[in-house]
Amino acid sequence: MRRHRVMASALAGVFALLLSGCLASDEKTSGSASDTKEGDGSVEIIGAISDAEADALVKALEPFEKESGIDVKYTASTDFTTEINSRVQGGKPPDVALFPQPGLVLDFAESGDAIPLNDLIDLAPIEESLIPGFLDAATDDKGDVYAVPMRMAVKSLVWYPKKAWDEAGYEVPETWDDMLALSDQMVADGGTPWCIGAESGSDTGWVFTDWVEESMLRTAGPDTYDQWYNHEIPFDDPAVVTAGNLFGDIMFDDSYVLGGQDAALSTAFGDVDDPMWEAEPGCWMMRNGNFITTFFPDDVQANLDEEAGVFVLPPLDGGFEGTPILGGGDTAAAFVNDSDVVELIEYLGSDQFGGSWAETGGWLSPHKTFDASLYPDETTRSVFQIAAEADVFRFDASDLMPGSVGAGTFWDEMNAWVAGDEELETALKNIDESWPS
């Protein structure tokens, strides 16, 4: 069992990859870290980053191109997992791939296609400047690192309507019990504390699994969390039941969640905050990642610092001693070993990458040492600071599990639990039994 089993893909192409060898590309030759060849002055990158974000990525690469003289071509893939599998199996891998699910990198590591970076670049300064735990995402049991983080997502955030909040005299809670007491106060004041909406098409369920993961980090701590996503403890272990019930105390309190269970299942995650911005907020708090600001109403986005408040989901008394952060990110892996690729990987993995992207908005560096003054607003800077000061960072566990579980039965069974179709223990047992042997 992998110690760092991170973000495995649900798509079947992975299994085909593990069963087939990979031929060398006609144009460039992949290889081990010991035989770096001279580059040809160009590097091809593929990834799932698309549309306006792809434009921002290309712009963020311009300083590297100007300084190095290396031409970098980025291509956005509409079906990244399928394309990267197909290209690697066909013997024409990209030079570099940006993985939104870095666990898939470890599948390519097992098949010998991804190149270990330990001997290609100096990882020590990268690891020193990264938020603790980040580099583990693409590290195998032997300690070989196969990808470097180049973008961070922070999930352990609670958003609220700042002006109405201040007028009501509410204070940011410091502990989980404080947060529940605040929720009770909001109910007493005639309000509804929580906006929870999980509808996301075929991906419906990740909002609920995020809540369970957040609870698991706070009740059981990161070590047990790691055992959980590696299936070193059963999925229905008492620690997981405790974490689920912690979320359930909020989810199943009719006075806590706007619209209750039915609304939580049917309301789109990107729309659930709408009532929060009304003159009399329909709900007061919403837990979601930093990316959710792009779904806020236009007038809120235009005045984010004035309109939106944010605090870190607080720790639990008697639980993990510290502030854990749940999140994710994109990582860069090398499939071709030449000097241009090495130079680009060093840049993508450094705290110098991303300045212009930070100024544009919607991007966070995984490095504690990144120049936070480049972020476009105080809200983004505060989110970055929350992550930089975290005691520990852990990737979203559902993305660390086998895809059939993390993006399959875990979602489905949590949906069934929230819908009232199953008890928590039954749902967790079903997930455990679905784990691939």
C-alpha positions in Angstrom: 0.0 0.0 0.0 1.4 3.4 -0.9 2.2 5.8 1.9 1.4 8.7 -0.4 -1.4 7.5 -2.5 -2.6 10.8 -3.9 -5.5 11.7 -6.1 -5.9 8.5 -8.2 -8.1 8.9 -11.3 -11.4 7.2 -11.9 -10.8 6.7 -15.5 -10.0 3.2 -16.9 -7.1 4.4 -18.9 -4.9 4.2 -15.9 -5.4 0.4 -15.8 -4.5 0.1 -19.4 -1.4 2.2 -18.8 -0.2 -0.1 -16.0 -0.6 -3.1 -18.3 1.3 -1.7 -21.3 4.8 -0.6 -22.0 5.5 2.8 -23.4 7.6 3.4 -26.6 10.0 6.3 -26.9 8.7 9.4 -28.8 10.1 10.0 -32.2 11.0 13.6 -31.3 12.3 13.5 -27.8 13.5 10.7 -25.6 12.3 10.1 -22.0 14.6 8.5 -19.6 16.0 8.3 -16.1 17.4 11.1 -14.1 20.9 10.0 -14.9 20.9 10.8 -18.6 19.7 14.4 -19.1 20.1 15.4 -22.7 20.6 18.8 -24.2 17.3 20.5 -24.9 16.2 21.7 -28.3 15.0 25.1 -27.1 11.3 24.2 -26.7 9.1 22.6 -24.1 5.6 21.3 -24.5 3.2 21.3 -21.5 -0.3 19.9 -21.4 -2.8 20.2 -18.5 -6.4 20.7 -17.5 -6.1 24.4 -16.9 -8.3 26.1 -19.5 -9.9 29.3 -20.8 -9.0 32.5 -18.9 -6.8 30.5 -16.5 -4.8 29.1 -19.4 -4.2 32.7 -20.6 -3.0 33.6 -17.2 -0.7 30.5 -17.1 0.8 31.4 -20.5 1.5 35.0 -19.3 3.0 33.7 -16.0 5.5 31.7 -18.2 6.7 34.7 -20.2 9.4 35.8 -17.7 10.9 32.3 -17.9 10.8 32.3 -21.7 12.5 35.7 -21.8 15.2 34.8 -19.3 15.9 31.3 -20.6 15.3 31.7 -24.3 13.2 28.5 -24.2 9.9 28.5 -26.0 7.1 27.0 -23.9 3.9 25.9 -25.6 1.0 25.1 -23.3 -2.1 23.1 -24.6 -5.2 22.9 -22.5 -6.8 19.5 -22.6 -10.6 19.0 -22.3 -10.1 15.5 -21.1 -6.7 15.5 -19.5 -6.6 12.1 -17.9 -7.6 10.3 -21.1 -5.2 12.4 -23.2 -2.1 11.9 -20.9 -2.8 8.2 -20.7 -3.2 8.0 -24.5 -0.1 10.0 -25.3 2.1 8.1 -22.8 0.9 4.7 -24.0 1.4 5.8 -27.6 5.0 6.7 -27.0 4.5 10.5 -27.5 4.4 11.9 -24.0 4.4 15.7 -23.4 7.6 17.1 -22.0 5.8 18.3 -18.9 2.2 17.7 -17.7 0.3 19.7 -15.1 -1.7 17.3 -12.9 -4.8 18.5 -11.0 -4.7 15.1 -9.4 -1.1 14.4 -8.4 -1.8 10.9 -7.3 -2.1 10.0 -11.0 1.6 10.9 -11.2 2.3 8.0 -8.9 0.6 5.7 -11.3 3.0 6.9 -14.0 5.8 6.5 -11.5 4.9 2.9 -11.0 4.9 2.2 -14.7 8.3 3.9 -15.1 7.0 6.8 -17.3 7.2 9.8 -15.0 10.8 10.8 -14.2 11.9 11.1 -10.5 12.9 14.7 -9.8 15.3 14.0 -6.9 18.4 13.9 -9.1 17.1 16.4 -11.7 16.7 19.4 -9.5 17.6 20.5 -6.0 14.4 19.8 -4.0 15.7 21.1 -0.6 14.9 24.8 -1.2 11.6 23.9 -2.7 10.6 21.8 0.2 11.8 24.4 2.7 9.6 27.2 1.2 6.5 25.0 0.6 3.6 24.8 3.0 4.3 21.7 5.1 2.9 18.5 3.6 2.6 19.8 0.0 5.5 17.9 -1.5 4.3 14.6 0.0 1.5 14.6 -2.6 3.7 13.2 -5.4 6.2 11.3 -3.3 6.3 7.5 -3.4 7.2 4.9 -0.7 10.9 5.1 -1.6 11.0 8.9 -1.1 11.2 9.7 -4.8 9.4 12.9 -5.8 7.7 12.9 -9.2 6.1 16.3 -9.4 6.4 19.8 -7.9 3.4 21.9 -6.8 2.7 25.0 -8.8 -0.7 26.1 -7.7 -2.6 25.7 -4.4 -6.3 25.6 -3.5 -7.4 26.2 0.1 -10.6 24.5 1.1 -10.8 25.0 4.9 -12.5 28.4 4.6 -15.8 29.8 5.9 -17.2 32.7 4.0 -19.7 35.3 5.4 -21.4 38.6 4.4 -19.1 41.1 6.0 -21.3 44.1 6.3 -24.4 42.3 7.7 -22.1 40.3 10.0 -20.6 43.4 11.5 -24.0 45.0 11.9 -25.2 42.0 13.7 -22.2 42.1 16.1 -21.1 38.5 15.3 -17.5 37.5 16.0 -15.3 35.0 14.2 -15.3 31.8 16.2 -11.9 30.4 17.4 -13.0 26.8 18.1 -15.6 24.4 16.7 -17.7 24.8 19.9 -17.6 28.6 19.4 -18.8 28.1 15.8 -21.7 26.0 17.0 -22.5 28.5 19.7 -22.5 31.2 17.1 -24.8 29.1 15.0 -27.2 28.8 17.9 -27.1 32.6 18.4 -28.0 33.1 14.7 -31.0 30.8 15.1 -32.0 32.7 18.2 -31.8 35.9 16.2 -34.2 34.5 13.6 -31.6 33.6 11.1 -30.2 30.4 9.4 -26.5 29.8 10.0 -25.4 27.6 7.1 -25.6 27.7 3.3 -24.8 24.1 2.1 -25.3 23.2 -1.5 -23.7 20.1 -3.1 -25.3 19.8 -6.6 -22.5 19.5 -9.2 -23.9 17.3 -11.9 -22.2 13.9 -12.1 -19.8 15.2 -9.5 -22.5 15.8 -6.8 -21.2 14.7 -3.4 -17.8 16.4 -3.2 -19.1 19.1 -0.9 -20.3 16.5 1.6 -17.0 14.5 1.4 -15.1 17.7 1.9 -17.0 18.3 5.1 -16.2 14.8 6.4 -12.5 15.2 5.5 -12.4 18.5 7.3 -13.9 16.9 10.3 -11.5 13.9 10.1 -8.5 16.2 10.2 -9.8 18.1 13.2 -11.0 15.1 15.2 -8.5 12.4 14.4 -5.5 14.4 13.1 -3.3 14.1 10.0 -1.7 10.7 10.9 -5.0 8.9 11.1 -6.2 10.9 8.1 -3.3 9.5 6.1 -4.1 5.9 7.3 -7.7 6.5 6.2 -7.1 7.5 2.6 -4.5 4.7 2.3 -7.1 2.2 3.6 -4.8 1.2 6.4 -7.8 1.5 8.7 -11.3 0.5 7.6 -13.5 3.2 6.0 -16.0 2.6 8.7 -13.4 2.9 11.5 -14.8 4.6 14.6 -12.6 7.6 13.9 -14.4 8.1 10.5 -17.8 7.6 12.2 -16.9 10.3 14.7 -15.9 12.7 11.9 -19.0 12.0 10.0 -21.2 12.6 13.0 -19.4 15.9 13.6 -20.6 17.1 10.2 -24.0 15.5 10.7 -24.6 17.6 13.8 -24.7 20.6 11.4 -26.2 19.0 8.4 -29.2 17.3 10.1 -30.2 20.2 12.3 -33.2 21.6 10.6 -32.6 25.1 12.1 -29.0 25.2 10.9 -29.1 24.6 7.1 -31.1 26.7 4.7 -33.7 24.4 3.1 -32.4 21.4 5.0 -31.2 18.2 3.4 -33.3 18.5 0.3 -31.9 21.9 -0.6 -28.4 20.7 0.2 -28.7 18.0 -2.4 -30.4 20.0 -5.1 -28.8 23.5 -4.8 -25.8 24.0 -7.0 -22.6 24.6 -5.1 -21.9 27.8 -7.0 -25.4 29.3 -6.3 -25.8 28.3 -2.7 -24.2 31.6 -1.5 -26.7 33.8 -3.2 -29.0 34.3 -0.2 -26.0 35.2 1.9 -25.7 38.5 0.1 -29.3 39.7 0.6 -30.0 42.7 2.8 -31.3 40.2 5.3 -29.0 37.2 4.8 -30.9 34.0 4.1 -28.0 32.2 5.5 -24.8 33.4 7.2 -21.9 31.0 6.7 -20.6 28.8 3.8 -17.7 26.5 3.9 -15.8 26.2 0.6 -12.5 26.8 -1.1 -10.9 30.0 -2.3 -12.1 29.2 -5.8 -15.7 29.9 -4.7 -15.2 33.6 -5.0 -15.5 33.3 -8.8 -19.1 32.2 -8.2 -20.0 35.2 -6.0 -22.3 37.9 -7.5 -20.5 40.4 -9.7 -21.0 43.2 -7.3 -19.5 41.1 -4.5 -16.5 40.2 -6.6 -16.0 43.8 -7.5 -15.7 44.8 -3.9 -14.5 41.6 -2.3 -12.7 43.1 0.6 -15.7 45.1 1.7 -18.4 42.5 1.0 -16.9 39.2 1.9 -15.4 38.0 5.2 -13.5 34.7 5.6 -12.1 32.7 8.5 -10.5 29.3 8.8 -12.7 26.4 9.8 -11.7 26.3 13.4 -10.1 23.4 15.4 -12.0 21.1 17.8 -11.3 21.1 21.5 -9.9 17.7 22.3 -9.0 17.0 18.7 -5.9 17.7 16.7 -3.8 20.3 18.5 -3.3 22.8 15.7 -4.9 24.2 12.6 -5.0 21.8 9.7 -5.7 23.0 6.2 -7.6 20.8 3.6 -6.8 21.7 0.0 -5.5 20.7 -3.3 -3.4 22.0 -6.2 -1.8 21.4 -9.5 1.6 19.7 -9.8 4.2 19.6 -12.6 5.7 16.3 -13.7 8.4 15.6 -16.3 8.1 12.9 -18.9 11.1 13.9 -21.0 14.6 14.3 -19.5 16.4 17.2 -21.2 18.0 20.4 -20.0 15.1 22.6 -21.0 12.6 20.5 -19.1 14.8 20.5 -16.0 15.1 24.3 -16.1 11.3 24.7 -16.5 10.5 22.3 -13.7 12.9 24.3 -11.4 11.0 27.5 -12.3 7.5 26.0 -11.9 8.5 24.6 -8.5 9.9 27.8 -7.2 8.4 30.7 -5.3 9.3 32.9 -8.2 6.6 31.4 -10.5 3.1 33.0 -10.8 3.6 36.7 -10.1 1.4 37.9 -12.9 -1.1 35.2 -12.3 -1.4 36.3 -8.7 -2.1 39.8 -9.8 -4.8 38.6 -12.1 -6.5 36.7 -9.3 -7.8 33.1 -8.9 -4.3 31.7 -8.2 -2.4 30.9 -5.0 1.2 30.0 -4.6 1.9 26.9 -2.5 5.1 28.6 -1.1 5.1 30.4 2.2 7.8 32.7 0.9 5.8 33.9 -2.1 5.4 37.7 -2.3 1.9 38.1 -1.0 1.8 41.8 -2.0 1.2 40.6 -5.6 -2.3 39.3 -4.7 -5.0 41.6 -6.0 -6.9 42.1 -2.7 -6.7 41.8 1.0 -9.1 38.8 1.0 -6.8 36.8 -1.2 -3.8 37.8 0.9 -5.7 36.7 4.1 -6.5 33.3 2.5 -2.9 32.8 1.5 -1.8 33.7 5.0 -4.2 31.2 6.5 -2.5 28.5 4.5 1.0 29.8 5.1 0.5 29.7 8.8 -1.2 26.2 8.9 0.3 23.6 11.1 -0.3 21.0 8.5 -1.7 20.8 4.9 -3.4 17.8 3.5 -4.7 17.1 0.1 -8.4 16.3 -0.3 -8.7 12.7 0.7 -11.3 11.7 -1.9 -8.7 12.6 -4.5 -6.1 10.5 -2.7 -8.2 7.4 -2.8 -8.7 5.1 -5.8 -11.0 6.9 -8.2 -13.8 4.3 -8.0 -14.0 5.2 -4.3 -13.0 8.8 -4.0 -15.0 10.0 -7.0 -17.5 7.1 -6.8 -18.8 5.3 -3.8 -17.6 8.0 -1.3 -19.7 10.6 -3.2 -22.6 8.3 -3.7 -22.9 7.0 -0.2 -22.6 10.5 1.4 -25.4 11.6 -0.9 -27.5 8.7 0.3 -26.7 9.5 3.9 -27.6 13.1 3.6 -30.8 12.2 1.7 -31.8 10.0 4.7 -31.7 6.8 2.7 -29.0 5.2 4.8 -27.5 5.5 8.3 -23.9 6.8 8.4 -22.5 3.4 9.6 -24.1 1.6 6.6 -22.8 4.2 4.2 -19.3 3.9 5.5 -19.4 0.1 5.5 -20.6 0.2 1.8 -17.7 2.4 0.9 -15.2 0.1 2.7 -16.6 -2.9 0.9 -16.2 -1.1 -2.5 -12.4 -0.6 -2.0 -10.5 -2.3 -4.8 -8.6 -5.4 -3.6 
